[in-house]
Amino acid sequence: MDQFAAALGKRGHALLLDCGTLEYRAVPFPDEIFIAVIDSGEHRSLAHTPYNQRRREAEAGQPNRRRHVDSEIARVHAFVEALELRDFEQLGRLLKESHKSLRDDFEVSTPHVDALVEKAWAAHGCFGARIMGAGFGGSILALIERGTEGLLAAAVSRPVIVCSTADGAFAETGNGGIAA
């Protein structure tokens, strides 16, 4: 997914990617909100976590793991719809549901990460937050109102990196060409 975003990203848009078919499309991303990234300070090597076991369990149809995968796919589509409707409250609810599913069904969160996510949820201007990536530490993603990044940093007592959408290495240019 990261490689697709780096190659095909489009300024002012999120990238919807179907990892099964590799079909993708750009989805307008509102100017009023930022994606904030918070390093939890909990570092890990995925080789030393049960992540691969969780993946195998999901592929084998273990109920909780499968429920997470299926509900997360549905949330992604609902998230795209909420982006298109500019429904920031719904975006936040979906991020919160995603974190709860990652915590309870996929079991890849940690108590430290859960505490940071809950502090982010309580921050003024934060619509929602969740653990990022494969879990077991790492970073948290929060969706915030533009201009509230300082409030989020104070709430979680951690530095906050604010991200903006950007053109990828192979983004189409306005003249029908490719920017590289």
Buried (B, 14 or more C-beta within 10 A) or exposed (E): EEEBBEEBBBEEBBBBBEEEEEEBEBBEBBEEBBBBBBBBEBEBEBEEBBBEEBBEBBEEEBEBBBBBBEBBEEBBEBBBBBBEEEBBEBBBBBBBBBBBBBBEBBBBBBEEBBEBBBBBBEBEBBBBBBBBBBBBBBBBBBBBBEEBBEBBBEBBEBEBEBEEBEBBEEBBEEEEEEEE
